[in-house]
Amino acid sequence: MELKLLSCDAQRPDKRAITKCIAEISANMNESLANELAGFLLEGDAVDIEIADKTSGSALRALRKLSIDYEIIE
């Protein structure tokens, strides 16, 4: 499943938590790339990631917990 992370609406976004979340839910992504993508997201740019279908429910829950708006691309 592909997701487009649109924005983070948290009052004080935690870049480290966002990086860790992206690295954990993404298929084949290391923490360095996840950190770079988290930086782009916090600057206001949309980011595309691919997640494994078997973890999609928990991944979407984790994103909502971090106040990250997303769009399912398929």
PEZI-V755437 format. One record per residue. PSI is psi as a letter, one per 40 degrees, with the letter a starting at -180 (NA if undefined). Layout:
((PSI) (PSI))
//
This chain:
((h) (h) (i) (h) (h) (d) (i) (h) (e) (i) (d) (g) (h) (h) (d) (d) (d) (d) (d) (d) (d) (d) (d) (d) (e) (i) (h) (f) (h) (i) (d) (d) (d) (d) (d) (d) (d) (d) (d) (d) (d) (d) (e) (e) (i) (i) (h) (h) (i) (h) (i) (h) (d) (e) (e) (d) (d) (d) (d) (d) (d) (d) (d) (d) (d) (e) (f) (h) (h) (i) (h) (h) (d) (NA))
//
